[in-house]
Amino acid sequence: LVINKCDNVKEDGQMYEFHELGIGEPFAISAMNGRSTGDFLDAVIEPLERGEPEEDNRLKIALIGRPNVGKSSITNALLGRERAIVTPIAGTTRDAIDSTMKFYGEEIVLIDTAGLRRRSHITENIEMYSTMRTTRAIERCDVAIVVLDAERGLESQDKRIIGDAVEARKGVIIAVNKWDLVEKETNTANNLTKKIHDELKTYDYIPVIFISAHSKQRLTNLVEMAVEIQKRRTTRITTHKLNDMFLEEIRATPPPSVRGHDMRINYVTQVKVAPPVFAFFCNHPEELADSYKRFLERALRRHVDLVGVPVSFLFKRKNVKWDPNEH
């Protein structure tokens, strides 16, 4: 992020506004008088001198959600130290870099979408910047943990965030935080889980876990769940197993005919992992009803453990080869 026309040292005081964008340390330069251009060029060249970075295979978990639901408190509790400064005011967590933690000997990256450093004279739209950071965190992560406030439940903004994570085909967990503050009866957790799944409709495969950053309740289970979901995302199902499973389902419930065309699905294969993508080869892919596509997804989930894992389906003519650049 480069800010030009910074000819005056006094203008440095305005840099905090650009920090709020959440896209890294801004460079304040002046093309006219050359101020700080040397430092800027050094920063541009530095990655080139390091060469190609090694592939990072560590599990990356993003903690996302509305302001003040406890994202940074969860991060601090997992790390066992105060990594982000937290206040009770929504959107006041200070920016912080990614953190790493060891979990049964494996290193995991925690991406915390830190809130804005609120100042009394900032009038910018906090929600807009929060959305930008959430989007970037989803792009970078393997598994997104959407944090809810137990006392407020599932709100419209939560649904949008969950939808964004699913659309990006990331692993997804719903973590209901501040569970220690809720008065409970025998079926409180089960009833709330059902209510959340009823509201999310087609996303009912997303697991719900009830946690407390304050008491550290079920935080280990939360990380274990993320690890398991990533394993599912990266598992390849053999073509033989897929066809044995699907063709039996298709024979029992064949796709409806369209305009006199008999719809036939010849075979299915998995063409990608992380996220899982399945290609169905059939005679009239463009005419296959959306309702039948949903039936196929439900069938897949009945046979394969894909809890927390969004999947993609491609429908191709029988003799068309799959293009890996499509997804």
C-alpha positions, 0 to 999 in steps of 0.5 A: 500500500503506497500513499503518494504526495506525502511531501510534509512530515506533518502528514504522517499523522494521517497514516492511521487512516490507511492502517484501518484498511487492514492491508499491511503497513502503508508506505508514505512517499513523495514522487515529487521530492523522492521522500521514502522512495528508497525504503519503498524500493527496498521493500519491493525488491526484498521478496525477489531476493528471497526467491520463491517461498516454500509451500506452506502446508500448515493448517490455517484457521481463521476466526471470523464473525461480528465485532465483540463476539470474542474472536481475539479472546479465543485466540489469546486463550488458545495461545495462552498469552495476551496476543491482542489487546481486547476491550468490551467495546465492539470493534476495538481489538488492535491489529495484530499479525497471524499467530502460530500454535503447536497442537500435538506437535503440528504447527497451526496458523491462527488468522484473527480478523482483528477489529479497528483501532477505534478513535473518537474522530474516525467516522469511516464505516467500521462495518466496511473495513470489518468486511474487508478483513473477513474476506481476506481471512477467508481467502487465506484460510483452510478452515473458517471458524465463525464465532457467534455470541451465545446471548445473541444467537444467529443474526443476519450478519452471521448468516452472510459471513457463513455464506461467504465461507461456504461460497469460498469452499473453506471448511466451516465451523460455527463456534458459539462463544460465551456459553458460560454466560447462558442459563442452561437446561437439559436440551439447551445446546441441542435446541440451539443447534437445531435452531441454527441449522433450521435457519441455515437450511442447506448448510446443515452439515456445518457443525456447531460447538459451544465454547467459552474463551473465558473458561477455555471450555471445549477450545481443544475440541474446537481445534480438533474439529478444525484438524478433522475437517481439513483431513476431510477436505484433503481426502480423495475418494476413489472413483470405484467407491463413488460410482458404487455409491452414486449409481445405486442411488441414481438407479433408485431415484433417477433424474427426471426427464426433461422435454422428452430427454431421458437423463442419464448419469454415466459415472462420477469421479473426484477431480480435486481436493481442498476443496473437494470437487466431483465431476458427473458425466451425463448426456444432458448436463445443462438440463439437470434440475437443481433439485436433483443436484441437491439430491446428489449432494445429500446422497454423497453426505449420507455415504461420506463423512463431509461434516463441515466441508462444502463441496462442488459438483461439475456436470459434463457431457460424457466425452468432455474432459475436465479442465482443472482451471475451471475450479 
